[in-house]
């Protein structure tokens, strides 16, 4: 199913998802180029809320760019299958080999602000990540490793500890708490 159809079928869980879904549909429907970083103001990203099979732990990475424990994910970079992007990014950022979708359906939607920053010596202007989140599952006993150019640590946390580990208040309150609360519906 095409991303636009997936987002149309997505049932928002709260007002944030409702508003962000409407804006994602508007932007995708406008024909705006969103699948690559060529659009400097906004582009598509995919994130993963990676949980243990018992749904009591979540995988986080300490992201160098943000100086915070955070979920895993990255840019579409031309790929139109955002679930494939989420799986690729988790494997690249954590070293996990055996990670699988709990469902192929979209788990959550967010529009995320990214402050201007330096990346590999080049300035990147402030912009939006039009983000699609998938719920993935992996075994906490499987080995993980850091990806030094992106993160300095990767580890499993209890659900509440994962929220508390983030140093970004908006993510703690609006995103990570929401993702954990939605686990009760799965």
MDTraj code that builds the backbone (N, CA, C; nanometers):
import mdtraj as md
import numpy as np

residues = "UNK UNK UNK UNK UNK UNK UNK UNK UNK UNK UNK UNK UNK UNK UNK UNK UNK UNK UNK UNK UNK UNK UNK UNK UNK UNK UNK UNK UNK UNK UNK UNK UNK UNK UNK UNK UNK UNK UNK UNK UNK UNK UNK UNK UNK UNK UNK UNK UNK UNK UNK UNK UNK UNK UNK UNK UNK UNK UNK UNK UNK UNK UNK UNK UNK UNK UNK UNK UNK UNK UNK UNK UNK UNK UNK UNK UNK UNK UNK UNK UNK UNK UNK UNK UNK UNK UNK UNK UNK UNK UNK UNK UNK UNK UNK UNK UNK UNK UNK UNK UNK UNK UNK UNK UNK UNK UNK UNK UNK UNK UNK UNK UNK UNK UNK UNK UNK UNK UNK UNK UNK UNK UNK UNK UNK UNK UNK UNK UNK UNK UNK UNK UNK UNK UNK UNK UNK UNK UNK UNK UNK UNK UNK UNK UNK UNK UNK UNK UNK UNK UNK UNK UNK UNK UNK UNK UNK UNK UNK UNK UNK UNK UNK UNK UNK UNK UNK UNK UNK UNK UNK UNK UNK UNK UNK UNK UNK UNK UNK UNK UNK UNK UNK UNK UNK UNK".split()
xyz = np.array([
    [0.0846, -0.1184, 0.0000],
    [0.0000, 0.0000, 0.0000],
    [0.0894, 0.1250, 0.0000],
    [0.0538, 0.2215, -0.0769],
    [0.1262, 0.3478, -0.0883],
    [0.1158, 0.4273, 0.0425],
    [0.2189, 0.5061, 0.0725],
    [0.2232, 0.5815, 0.1972],
    [0.1002, 0.6709, 0.2151],
    [0.0592, 0.7398, 0.1119],
    [-0.0581, 0.8278, 0.1208],
    [-0.1808, 0.7479, 0.1646],
    [-0.1992, 0.6288, 0.1100],
    [-0.3119, 0.5432, 0.1493],
    [-0.2973, 0.4963, 0.2930],
    [-0.1764, 0.4627, 0.3348],
    [-0.1517, 0.4188, 0.4725],
    [-0.1864, 0.5299, 0.5710],
    [-0.1468, 0.6531, 0.5378],
    [-0.1744, 0.7647, 0.6276],
    [-0.3239, 0.7962, 0.6291],
    [-0.3888, 0.7850, 0.5153],
    [-0.5350, 0.8038, 0.5119],
    [-0.6048, 0.7015, 0.6016],
    [-0.5563, 0.5770, 0.6017],
    [-0.6176, 0.4694, 0.6800],
    [-0.5823, 0.4766, 0.8287],
    [-0.4786, 0.5501, 0.8622],
    [-0.4316, 0.5588, 1.0009],
    [-0.5370, 0.6259, 1.0889],
    [-0.5635, 0.5667, 1.2050],
    [-0.6591, 0.6219, 1.3010],
    [-0.5829, 0.6970, 1.4104],
    [-0.5892, 0.8298, 1.4128],
    [-0.5166, 0.9067, 1.5149],
    [-0.5595, 0.8682, 1.6562],
    [-0.4618, 0.8678, 1.7449],
    [-0.4826, 0.8293, 1.8841],
    [-0.5127, 0.9503, 1.9725],
    [-0.4619, 1.0671, 1.9315],
    [-0.4783, 1.1884, 2.0127],
    [-0.4773, 1.3112, 1.9200],
    [-0.4999, 1.4308, 1.9742],
    [-0.5021, 1.5512, 1.8897],
    [-0.3707, 1.5767, 1.8146],
    [-0.2580, 1.5462, 1.8758],
    [-0.1284, 1.5642, 1.8077],
    [-0.1241, 1.4804, 1.6800],
    [-0.1620, 1.3532, 1.6902],
    [-0.1605, 1.2677, 1.5717],
    [-0.2652, 1.3132, 1.4693],
    [-0.3783, 1.3601, 1.5159],
    [-0.4829, 1.4081, 1.4257],
    [-0.4344, 1.5276, 1.3435],
    [-0.3741, 1.6253, 1.4130],
    [-0.3227, 1.7449, 1.3447],
    [-0.2071, 1.7108, 1.2514],
    [-0.1148, 1.6284, 1.2990],
    [0.0015, 1.5937, 1.2179],
    [-0.0393, 1.5079, 1.0981],
    [-0.1373, 1.4201, 1.1148],
    [-0.1893, 1.3409, 1.0030],
    [-0.2456, 1.4334, 0.8949],
    [-0.3248, 1.5323, 0.9355],
    [-0.3839, 1.6263, 0.8390],
    [-0.2744, 1.6997, 0.7620],
    [-0.1698, 1.7427, 0.8297],
    [-0.0612, 1.8142, 0.7614],
    [0.0190, 1.7205, 0.6705],
    [0.0420, 1.5982, 0.7136],
    [0.1106, 1.5012, 0.6284],
    [0.0293, 1.4736, 0.5022],
    [-0.1010, 1.4565, 0.5168],
    [-0.1868, 1.4330, 0.4008],
    [-0.1846, 1.5536, 0.3071],
    [-0.1879, 1.6740, 0.3641],
    [-0.1844, 1.7953, 0.2822],
    [-0.0557, 1.8021, 0.2020],
    [0.0564, 1.7806, 0.2694],
    [0.1864, 1.7915, 0.2026],
    [0.2054, 1.6816, 0.0978],
    [0.1688, 1.5586, 0.1317],
    [0.1821, 1.4496, 0.0352],
    [0.0899, 1.4711, -0.0843],
    [-0.0281, 1.5246, -0.0603],
    [-0.1237, 1.5501, -0.1670],
    [-0.0857, 1.6676, -0.2557],
    [0.0011, 1.7538, -0.2083],
    [0.0395, 1.8736, -0.2843],
    [0.1400, 1.8439, -0.3958],
    [0.1990, 1.7260, -0.3915],
    [0.3019, 1.6933, -0.4899],
    [0.4397, 1.7418, -0.4504],
    [0.4503, 1.8015, -0.3328],
    [0.5791, 1.8493, -0.2816],
    [0.6776, 1.7319, -0.2733],
    [0.8013, 1.7539, -0.3120],
    [0.9049, 1.6503, -0.3036],
    [0.9436, 1.6313, -0.1574],
    [0.9071, 1.5177, -0.0995],
    [0.9292, 1.4957, 0.0435],
    [1.0162, 1.3739, 0.0742],
    [1.0424, 1.2919, -0.0255],
    [1.1138, 1.1669, 0.0005],
    [1.2650, 1.1810, 0.0074],
    [1.3179, 1.2994, -0.0286],
    [1.4627, 1.3206, -0.0204],
    [1.4917, 1.4470, 0.0595],
    [1.6156, 1.4609, 0.0968],
    [1.6580, 1.5799, 0.1709],
    [1.6760, 1.7007, 0.0805],
    [1.6494, 1.6835, -0.0493],
    [1.6550, 1.7977, -0.1409],
    [1.5571, 1.9056, -0.0991],
    [1.4481, 1.8669, -0.0363],
    [1.3527, 1.9619, 0.0202],
    [1.4096, 2.0029, 0.1559],
    [1.4722, 2.1174, 0.1605],
    [1.5436, 2.1602, 0.2815],
    [1.4509, 2.1996, 0.3956],
    [1.3246, 2.2269, 0.3675],
    [1.2347, 2.2715, 0.4749],
    [1.1609, 2.1569, 0.5433],
    [1.1372, 2.0460, 0.4720],
    [1.0653, 1.9322, 0.5300],
    [1.0877, 1.8088, 0.4448],
    [1.1095, 1.6961, 0.5104],
    [1.1227, 1.5702, 0.4378],
    [1.0796, 1.4539, 0.5264],
    [1.0514, 1.3408, 0.4608],
    [1.0006, 1.2228, 0.5302],
    [1.1109, 1.1476, 0.6032],
    [1.0745, 1.1018, 0.7228],
    [1.1613, 1.0176, 0.8039],
    [1.0774, 0.9029, 0.8587],
    [1.1467, 0.7990, 0.9025],
    [1.0800, 0.6856, 0.9670],
    [1.1520, 0.6559, 1.0971],
    [1.0731, 0.6344, 1.2019],
    [1.1280, 0.5987, 1.3322],
    [1.0704, 0.4654, 1.3760],
    [1.1364, 0.4069, 1.4756],
    [1.0921, 0.2785, 1.5286],
    [1.0867, 0.2842, 1.6799],
    [0.9779, 0.2353, 1.7350],
    [0.9671, 0.2100, 1.8782],
    [0.9913, 0.0604, 1.8898],
    [1.1148, 0.0237, 1.9268],
    [1.1567, -0.1158, 1.9309],
    [1.1344, -0.1690, 2.0715],
    [1.0455, -0.2678, 2.0828],
    [1.0093, -0.3225, 2.2132],
    [1.0488, -0.4689, 2.2225],
    [1.0602, -0.5146, 2.3459],
    [1.0854, -0.6558, 2.3725],
    [0.9556, -0.7339, 2.3492],
    [0.9646, -0.8653, 2.3270],
    [0.8431, -0.9435, 2.3031],
    [0.7395, -0.9327, 2.4163],
    [0.7841, -0.9116, 2.5398],
    [0.6889, -0.8978, 2.6514],
    [0.6392, -0.7541, 2.6684],
    [0.6845, -0.6635, 2.5819],
    [0.6431, -0.5221, 2.5803],
    [0.6819, -0.4475, 2.7086],
    [0.7852, -0.4935, 2.7779],
    [0.8262, -0.4285, 2.9024],
    [0.9550, -0.3489, 2.8890],
    [1.0209, -0.3592, 2.7718],
    [1.1452, -0.2869, 2.7493],
    [1.1415, -0.2213, 2.6116],
    [1.2192, -0.1143, 2.5990],
    [1.2314, -0.0442, 2.4713],
    [1.3791, -0.0150, 2.4455],
    [1.4176, -0.0224, 2.3193],
    [1.5561, 0.0029, 2.2785],
    [1.5740, 0.1503, 2.2481],
    [1.6785, 0.2099, 2.3050],
    [1.7095, 0.3506, 2.2814],
    [1.8579, 0.3621, 2.2440],
    [1.8898, 0.4716, 2.1759],
    [2.0288, 0.5023, 2.1421],
    [2.0597, 0.6420, 2.1948],
    [2.1816, 0.6614, 2.2406],
    [2.2238, 0.7944, 2.2826],
    [2.2758, 0.8661, 2.1590],
    [2.1921, 0.9543, 2.1021],
    [2.2248, 1.0219, 1.9767],
    [2.3218, 1.1370, 1.9996],
    [2.4335, 1.1317, 1.9284],
    [2.5365, 1.2343, 1.9413],
    [2.4846, 1.3727, 1.9036],
    [2.4077, 1.3821, 1.7955],
    [2.3597, 1.5107, 1.7455],
    [2.2703, 1.5814, 1.8478],
    [2.1833, 1.5061, 1.9139],
    [2.0868, 1.5659, 2.0065],
    [2.1317, 1.5603, 2.1522],
    [2.2379, 1.4846, 2.1808],
    [2.2851, 1.4727, 2.3188],
    [2.1783, 1.4149, 2.4096],
    [2.1078, 1.3132, 2.3599],
    [1.9963, 1.2563, 2.4353],
    [1.9725, 1.1110, 2.3958],
    [1.9194, 1.0356, 2.4910],
    [1.8682, 0.9028, 2.4593],
    [1.7414, 0.9225, 2.3766],
    [1.7278, 0.8462, 2.2695],
    [1.6151, 0.8646, 2.1784],
    [1.5844, 0.7341, 2.1051],
    [1.4694, 0.7346, 2.0382],
    [1.4322, 0.6224, 1.9532],
    [1.5271, 0.6143, 1.8355],
    [1.5120, 0.5141, 1.7521],
    [1.5981, 0.4975, 1.6360],
    [1.5182, 0.5290, 1.5098],
    [1.5874, 0.5750, 1.4069],
    [1.5198, 0.6059, 1.2817],
    [1.6059, 0.6934, 1.1940],
    [1.5495, 0.7298, 1.0774],
    [1.6269, 0.8133, 0.9878],
    [1.5480, 0.8572, 0.8657],
    [1.6180, 0.9176, 0.7734],
    [1.5597, 0.9771, 0.6534],
    [1.5188, 0.8721, 0.5503],
    [1.4120, 0.9025, 0.4762],
    [1.3680, 0.8143, 0.3675],
    [1.4743, 0.8066, 0.2590],
    [1.5393, 0.9203, 0.2293],
    [1.6451, 0.9265, 0.1279],
    [1.6050, 0.8580, -0.0028],
    [1.4824, 0.8861, -0.0476],
    [1.4351, 0.8345, -0.1754],
    [1.3560, 0.7057, -0.1660],
    [1.3690, 0.6338, -0.0566],
    [1.2947, 0.5088, -0.0369],
    [1.1484, 0.5413, -0.0069],
    [1.0565, 0.4747, -0.0736],
    [0.9137, 0.5018, -0.0541],
    [0.8492, 0.4070, 0.0463],
    [0.9167, 0.2990, 0.0821],
    [0.8673, 0.2046, 0.1828],
    [0.9265, 0.2449, 0.3181],
    [0.8498, 0.3201, 0.3955],
    [0.9043, 0.3728, 0.5210],
    [0.9214, 0.2661, 0.6277],
    [0.8475, 0.1562, 0.6213],
    [0.8738, 0.0448, 0.7128],
    [1.0128, -0.0115, 0.6844],
    [1.0488, -0.0246, 0.5587],
    [1.1838, -0.0713, 0.5229],
    [1.2893, 0.0266, 0.5741],
    [1.2597, 0.1564, 0.5690],
    [1.3524, 0.2577, 0.6216],
    [1.3709, 0.2381, 0.7718],
    [1.2602, 0.2201, 0.8452],
    [1.2687, 0.2020, 0.9904],
    [1.3511, 0.0780, 1.0245],
    [1.3261, -0.0323, 0.9557],
    [1.4023, -0.1556, 0.9801],
    [1.5504, -0.1355, 0.9493],
    [1.5806, -0.0723, 0.8357],
    [1.7199, -0.0461, 0.7976],
    [1.7908, 0.0387, 0.9033],
    [1.7236, 0.1450, 0.9465],
    [1.7857, 0.2353, 1.0431],
    [1.8117, 0.1671, 1.1770],
    [1.7175, 0.0842, 1.2228],
    [1.7386, 0.0123, 1.3492],
    [1.8584, -0.0803, 1.3359],
    [1.8661, -0.1519, 1.2259],
    [1.9794, -0.2431, 1.2060],
    [2.1112, -0.1665, 1.2002],
    [2.1127, -0.0539, 1.1270],
    [2.2359, 0.0255, 1.1145],
    [2.2760, 0.0892, 1.2469],
    [2.1788, 0.1448, 1.3201],
    [2.2101, 0.2216, 1.4403],
    [2.2332, 0.1357, 1.5641],
    [2.1825, 0.0110, 1.5639],
    [2.1935, -0.0715, 1.6841],
    [2.2726, -0.1998, 1.6645],
    [2.2919, -0.2402, 1.5397],
    [2.3578, -0.3673, 1.5142],
    [2.2651, -0.4866, 1.5270],
    [2.1401, -0.4645, 1.5657],
    [2.0450, -0.5761, 1.5755],
    [2.0256, -0.6393, 1.4380],
    [2.0222, -0.7701, 1.4341],
    [1.9983, -0.8417, 1.3102],
    [1.8529, -0.8873, 1.3041],
    [1.8058, -0.9428, 1.4142],
    [1.6703, -0.9987, 1.4200],
    [1.5732, -0.8983, 1.4794],
    [1.5262, -0.8096, 1.3954],
    [1.4251, -0.7114, 1.4346],
    [1.3113, -0.7259, 1.3346],
    [1.1879, -0.7238, 1.3849],
    [1.0735, -0.7488, 1.2977],
    [0.9579, -0.6574, 1.3342],
    [0.8731, -0.6277, 1.2379],
    [0.7554, -0.5447, 1.2673],
    [0.6544, -0.6226, 1.3518],
    [0.5986, -0.5570, 1.4509],
    [0.4858, -0.6155, 1.5237],
    [0.3660, -0.6167, 1.4290],
    [0.3576, -0.5137, 1.3460],
    [0.2544, -0.5004, 1.2440],
    [0.3125, -0.4164, 1.1313],
    [0.2673, -0.4371, 1.0078],
    [0.3138, -0.3514, 0.8986],
    [0.2443, -0.2152, 0.8989],
    [0.1442, -0.1988, 0.9841],
    [0.0683, -0.0741, 0.9911],
    [0.1495, 0.0358, 1.0596],
    [0.1184, 0.1608, 1.0279],
    [0.1790, 0.2760, 1.0950],
    [0.1382, 0.2731, 1.2422],
    [0.2347, 0.2916, 1.3301],
    [0.2085, 0.2922, 1.4744],
    [0.1773, 0.4334, 1.5250],
    [0.2436, 0.5318, 1.4667],
    [0.2276, 0.6692, 1.5133],
    [0.2746, 0.7655, 1.4047],
    [0.2243, 0.8881, 1.4112],
    [0.2664, 0.9943, 1.3194],
    [0.3093, 1.1156, 1.4001],
    [0.4122, 1.1839, 1.3527],
    [0.4614, 1.3041, 1.4191],
    [0.5239, 1.3978, 1.3175],
    [0.5119, 1.5251, 1.3430],
    [0.5921, 1.6246, 1.2721],
    [0.6896, 1.6788, 1.3744],
    [0.8178, 1.6602, 1.3465],
    [0.9241, 1.6913, 1.4423],
    [1.0067, 1.8092, 1.3934],
    [1.0366, 1.9004, 1.4836],
    [1.1230, 2.0130, 1.4481],
    [1.2688, 1.9734, 1.4712],
    [1.3527, 2.0144, 1.3795],
    [1.4961, 1.9877, 1.3902],
    [1.5669, 2.1221, 1.3832],
    [1.6380, 2.1560, 1.4904],
    [1.7134, 2.2813, 1.4922],
    [1.8314, 2.2734, 1.3966],
    [1.8733, 2.3890, 1.3467],
    [1.9912, 2.3960, 1.2614],
    [2.1111, 2.3364, 1.3336],
    [2.1976, 2.2700, 1.2588],
    [2.3125, 2.2016, 1.3187],
    [2.4192, 2.1759, 1.2125],
    [2.5357, 2.1366, 1.2589],
    [2.6456, 2.0969, 1.1710],
    [2.6418, 1.9450, 1.1561],
    [2.6539, 1.8970, 1.0323],
    [2.6638, 1.7540, 1.0087],
    [2.7780, 1.7305, 0.9114],
    [2.8774, 1.6574, 0.9588],
    [2.9979, 1.6300, 0.8788],
    [3.0595, 1.7587, 0.8241],
    [3.0619, 1.8621, 0.9093],
    [3.1242, 1.9882, 0.8750],
    [3.0408, 2.0805, 0.7886],
    [2.9150, 2.0437, 0.7599],
    [2.8277, 2.1252, 0.6761],
    [2.7077, 2.1688, 0.7584],
    [2.6712, 2.2977, 0.7471],
    [2.5557, 2.3479, 0.8211],
    [2.4267, 2.3004, 0.7552],
    [2.3339, 2.2488, 0.8383],
    [2.2013, 2.2056, 0.7940],
    [2.1005, 2.2992, 0.8596],
    [2.0197, 2.3683, 0.7795],
    [1.9209, 2.4631, 0.8324],
    [1.8120, 2.3915, 0.9114],
    [1.7482, 2.4656, 1.0009],
    [1.6334, 2.4129, 1.0745],
    [1.5279, 2.3657, 0.9752],
    [1.4614, 2.2555, 1.0077],
    [1.3628, 2.1992, 0.9169],
    [1.2674, 2.1056, 0.9917],
    [1.1734, 2.0474, 0.9200],
    [1.0768, 1.9538, 0.9773],
    [1.1052, 1.8119, 0.9297],
    [1.0877, 1.7173, 1.0213],
    [1.0843, 1.5764, 0.9854],
    [0.9385, 1.5335, 0.9888],
    [0.8867, 1.4950, 0.8733],
    [0.7508, 1.4432, 0.8608],
    [0.7642, 1.2936, 0.8881],
    [0.7379, 1.2552, 1.0116],
    [0.7794, 1.1255, 1.0619],
    [0.6664, 1.0238, 1.0710],
    [0.6991, 0.9028, 1.0281],
    [0.6107, 0.7877, 1.0415],
    [0.6806, 0.6891, 1.1339],
    [0.6106, 0.6442, 1.2376],
    [0.6689, 0.5530, 1.3356],
    [0.6074, 0.4148, 1.3218],
    [0.6923, 0.3134, 1.3329],
    [0.6491, 0.1734, 1.3299],
    [0.6861, 0.1062, 1.4613],
    [0.6035, 0.0128, 1.5030],
    [0.6305, -0.0668, 1.6223],
    [0.7053, -0.1915, 1.5783],
    [0.8276, -0.2053, 1.6275],
    [0.9122, -0.3187, 1.5951],
    [0.9420, -0.3974, 1.7218],
    [0.9863, -0.5205, 1.7031],
    [1.0142, -0.6088, 1.8164],
    [1.1502, -0.6742, 1.7970],
    [1.2222, -0.6897, 1.9081],
    [1.3517, -0.7580, 1.9066],
    [1.3748, -0.8188, 2.0446],
    [1.4679, -0.9097, 2.0510],
    [1.5012, -0.9784, 2.1756],
    [1.6125, -0.9021, 2.2474],
    [1.5877, -0.8580, 2.3714],
    [1.6921, -0.7852, 2.4451],
    [1.8190, -0.8670, 2.4700],
    [1.8115, -0.9989, 2.4537],
    [1.9307, -1.0822, 2.4719],
    [2.0226, -1.0773, 2.3495],
    [1.9706, -1.0321, 2.2360],
    [2.0526, -1.0225, 2.1154],
    [2.1546, -0.9091, 2.1309],
    [2.2735, -0.9273, 2.0752],
    [2.3765, -0.8237, 2.0905],
    [2.3417, -0.6944, 2.0158],
    [2.3794, -0.5831, 2.0769],
    [2.3672, -0.4524, 2.0138],
    [2.5047, -0.3865, 2.0154],
    [2.5220, -0.2892, 1.9296],
    [2.6472, -0.2126, 1.9252],
    [2.6132, -0.0698, 1.8852],
    [2.7013, 0.0198, 1.9201],
    [2.6804, 0.1601, 1.8840],
    [2.7274, 0.1839, 1.7411],
    [2.6838, 0.2948, 1.6851],
    [2.7284, 0.3394, 1.5526],
    [2.7978, 0.4735, 1.5773],
    [2.9281, 0.4738, 1.5948],
    [3.0007, 0.5912, 1.6450],
    [2.9738, 0.7226, 1.5736],
    [2.9438, 0.7210, 1.4439],
    [2.9180, 0.8471, 1.3750],
    [2.7783, 0.9019, 1.4051],
    [2.6928, 0.8224, 1.4720],
    [2.5578, 0.8685, 1.5042],
    [2.5235, 0.8609, 1.6526],
    [2.5704, 0.7554, 1.7202],
    [2.5358, 0.7413, 1.8616],
    [2.6548, 0.6904, 1.9416],
    [2.6507, 0.7166, 2.0701],
    [2.7619, 0.6735, 2.1549],
    [2.7243, 0.5585, 2.2471],
    [2.5973, 0.5152, 2.2427],
    [2.5534, 0.4010, 2.3217],
    [2.4176, 0.3545, 2.2708],
    [2.3900, 0.2265, 2.2919],
    [2.2610, 0.1671, 2.2593],
    [2.2262, 0.0757, 2.3753],
    [2.1016, 0.0813, 2.4223],
    [2.0647, -0.0049, 2.5333],
    [1.9149, -0.0184, 2.5517],
    [1.8782, -0.1205, 2.6253],
    [1.7384, -0.1480, 2.6579],
    [1.7018, -0.0823, 2.7897],
    [1.5825, -0.0261, 2.7948],
    [1.5306, 0.0410, 2.9138],
    [1.3910, -0.0119, 2.9439],
    [1.3530, -0.0079, 3.0733],
    [1.2130, -0.0276, 3.1066],
    [1.1346, 0.0863, 3.0435],
    [1.0040, 0.0689, 3.0236],
    [0.9248, 0.1696, 2.9529],
    [0.9346, 0.3075, 3.0167],
    [0.9161, 0.3166, 3.1469],
    [0.9232, 0.4474, 3.2147],
    [1.0652, 0.5005, 3.2161],
    [1.1630, 0.4114, 3.2299],
    [1.3037, 0.4541, 3.2294],
    [1.3435, 0.5108, 3.0938],
    [1.2879, 0.4555, 2.9864],
    [1.3179, 0.5064, 2.8524],
    [1.2714, 0.6503, 2.8385],
    [1.1532, 0.6792, 2.8886],
    [1.1008, 0.8163, 2.8835],
    [1.1904, 0.9082, 2.9654],
    [1.2237, 0.8659, 3.0863],
    [1.3046, 0.9479, 3.1769],
    [1.4464, 0.9695, 3.1235],
    [1.4975, 0.8761, 3.0432],
    [1.6351, 0.8862, 2.9934],
    [1.6508, 0.9985, 2.8909],
    [1.5428, 1.0359, 2.8249],
    [1.5513, 1.1422, 2.7248],
    [1.5690, 1.2775, 2.7928],
    [1.6583, 1.3585, 2.7376],
    [1.6786, 1.4939, 2.7911],
    [1.5969, 1.5972, 2.7130],
    [1.5093, 1.5501, 2.6236],
    [1.4281, 1.6394, 2.5407],
    [1.2840, 1.6386, 2.5919],
    [1.2429, 1.7445, 2.6643],
    [1.1106, 1.7453, 2.7278],
    [0.9941, 1.7198, 2.6325],
    [0.9962, 1.7809, 2.5143],
    [0.8849, 1.7611, 2.4216],
    [0.8735, 1.6148, 2.3807],
    [0.9860, 1.5499, 2.3533],
    [0.9833, 1.4079, 2.3178],
    [0.9349, 1.3228, 2.4340],
    [0.9819, 1.3535, 2.5544],
    [0.9369, 1.2767, 2.6714],
    [0.7859, 1.2837, 2.6855],
    [0.7332, 1.4064, 2.6863],
    [0.5912, 1.4273, 2.7175],
    [0.4979, 1.3958, 2.6009],
    [0.5365, 1.4311, 2.4785],
    [0.4450, 1.4207, 2.3644],
    [0.4636, 1.2960, 2.2793],
    [0.5836, 1.2394, 2.2823],
    [0.6093, 1.1274, 2.1927],
    [0.6293, 0.9970, 2.2709],
    [0.7336, 0.9898, 2.3532],
    [0.7664, 0.8624, 2.4164],
    [0.6582, 0.8142, 2.5126],
    [0.5987, 0.9036, 2.5901],
    [0.4879, 0.8617, 2.6775],
    [0.3707, 0.8107, 2.5948],
    [0.3426, 0.8771, 2.4843],
    [0.2342, 0.8348, 2.3946],
    [0.2628, 0.6960, 2.3384],
    [0.3851, 0.6740, 2.2893],
    [0.4193, 0.5449, 2.2303],
    [0.4044, 0.4322, 2.3314],
    [0.4453, 0.4575, 2.4547],
    [0.4290, 0.3575, 2.5599],
    [0.2816, 0.3335, 2.5909],
    [0.2022, 0.4384, 2.5994],
    [0.0605, 0.4239, 2.6310],
    [-0.0110, 0.3440, 2.5220],
    [0.0301, 0.3619, 2.3981],
    [-0.0334, 0.2906, 2.2876],
    [-0.0036, 0.1399, 2.2906],
    [0.1008, 0.0996, 2.3626],
    [0.1335, -0.0434, 2.3710],
    [0.0182, -0.1247, 2.4298],
    [-0.0618, -0.0624, 2.5164],
    [-0.1759, -0.1318, 2.5767],
    [-0.2783, -0.1735, 2.4722],
    [-0.2764, -0.1083, 2.3556],
    [-0.3729, -0.1381, 2.2489],
    [-0.3256, -0.2487, 2.1555],
    [-0.1988, -0.2877, 2.1688],
    [-0.1396, -0.3853, 2.0755],
    [-0.1618, -0.5272, 2.1258],
])
top = md.Topology()
chain = top.add_chain()
for i, resn in enumerate(residues, 1):
    res = top.add_residue(resn, chain, resSeq=i)
    for name in ("N", "CA", "C"):
        top.add_atom(name, md.element.get_by_symbol(name[0]), res)
traj = md.Trajectory(xyz[None], top)
